[in-house]
Amino acid sequence: RHDRQPPGGDTVADEPFQPNADELIAHNASYVEQFADHDLSLRPRRHLAIVACMDSRMDIFQMLGLAHGDAHIIRNAGGVVTDDVIRSLVLSQRLLGTQEIILVHHTNCGLQTITEDAFKAELEAEVGIKPWWALECFTDPYADVLQSINRLQHSPFVRYKDHIRGYVYDVTDGRLHEVTAD
């Protein structure tokens, strides 16, 4: 039973689940009729990689004024720089020509509402095994952006480090706030 209070105030209750795949495939059929991206290059036009949270309130292309083919978008819970994010960025830079990295965290993130130990203990009690992966919970999205920038700056695998910037997206007004070490 899910009775957790997620960010945003909505209560996650046992609402009836309705699968989405059939509807999405029907939408894809309409998309195919107008498909115009057949000639996009594998390499992002702007030589840009963006690491962002998976939060559904953030439309990365719309909020940054990007078009298809402009950037690689790497998303995970919290938008934190993990080993897998580093892996993706290294491929993005070394094989596909990106040279700039933008980080986008946001206010009211789900990872701010839980603690790693409590969440893992809950999972272990439910399934019988403690997760081996880190949740990367945080309390301050601004501090976490700095943590992610530092991880990128210290990674020996990330080739291009001169153009790394980080932002916190405010989910209440859509504004991006730049995070600097100052």
RAZIDA-V876008 format. One record per residue. PHI is phi in whole degrees, 0 to 359 (* if undefined). PSI is psi as a letter, one per 40 degrees, with the letter a starting at -180 (NA if undefined). Layout:
BEGIN
phi->[PHI | PHI]
psi->[PSI | PSI]
END
This chain:
BEGIN
phi->[* | 259 | 226 | 288 | 263 | 283 | 301 | 99 | 88 | 291 | 269 | 273 | 248 | 283 | 283 | 298 | 274 | 240 | 302 | 251 | 304 | 299 | 296 | 295 | 294 | 296 | 298 | 297 | 299 | 294 | 299 | 299 | 298 | 247 | 300 | 232 | 262 | 295 | 254 | 291 | 283 | 296 | 275 | 297 | 306 | 266 | 54 | 236 | 238 | 242 | 250 | 220 | 290 | 280 | 310 | 287 | 279 | 250 | 264 | 302 | 297 | 292 | 291 | 252 | 68 | 265 | 249 | 304 | 92 | 281 | 207 | 276 | 242 | 245 | 234 | 204 | 297 | 88 | 67 | 281 | 276 | 250 | 303 | 290 | 295 | 301 | 305 | 295 | 295 | 297 | 296 | 301 | 285 | 282 | 253 | 235 | 80 | 283 | 225 | 231 | 233 | 243 | 257 | 227 | 262 | 206 | 286 | 57 | 275 | 300 | 289 | 276 | 262 | 230 | 244 | 303 | 297 | 295 | 295 | 295 | 296 | 297 | 296 | 298 | 296 | 282 | 250 | 91 | 215 | 277 | 301 | 267 | 263 | 274 | 280 | 65 | 298 | 208 | 253 | 234 | 297 | 293 | 295 | 289 | 298 | 299 | 301 | 294 | 299 | 299 | 298 | 293 | 297 | 265 | 284 | 288 | 270 | 283 | 282 | 257 | 239 | 286 | 233 | 243 | 225 | 229 | 219 | 244 | 272 | 271 | 288 | 273 | 227 | 82 | 279 | 264 | 246 | 289 | 250 | 234 | 291 | 289]
psi->[h | h | f | i | h | i | i | e | e | h | h | h | i | g | i | h | h | h | i | e | d | d | d | d | d | d | d | d | d | d | d | d | d | e | h | e | e | d | e | i | i | d | h | h | d | e | f | h | h | h | h | i | i | e | h | e | e | h | g | d | d | d | d | e | f | i | i | h | e | d | i | h | h | h | i | i | h | e | f | i | h | i | d | d | d | d | d | d | d | d | d | d | d | d | d | e | e | i | e | i | h | h | h | h | a | i | i | f | i | d | e | e | e | i | i | d | d | d | d | d | d | d | d | d | d | d | e | e | h | h | i | e | i | h | d | f | i | i | d | h | d | d | d | d | d | d | d | d | d | d | d | d | d | e | h | e | d | h | d | h | e | d | g | h | i | i | i | h | h | h | e | d | e | e | i | h | h | i | h | i | e | NA]
END
